[in-house]
């Protein structure tokens, strides 16, 4: 009954930009931390995270290039990706900790959106 749906994945050239969006839907009390993960050939890794208050963290590999933001009124989190590199190619997953009912918080995941960086 609570879902995360990503959008915005596409094919982009090196040096280009892309903006990913993730929308939460369903019944819940609030959304706490949200983040973006990605999975290429290796294991899934954290790309960026943002707290309910707007504090952010980034993987070293994307610092200065990616920006995570959220719109609490729309229950959305975004990932602005600039200066994209070939190694950014991956399936990007939205993650969130959602309080479904009072005092019950669940970690949920979207199904992912593919970002391909290629010349």
Secondary structure, DSSP 4 states (H G I P E B T S, - for coil): -EEEEEE---EE-TT--EEEEEEEEES-SEEEEEEEEEESSS--EEEEEE-TT--EEE-TTTTTTEEEEEETTTTEEEEEE-S--GGG-EEEEEEEEEEEETTEEEEEE---EEEEE--
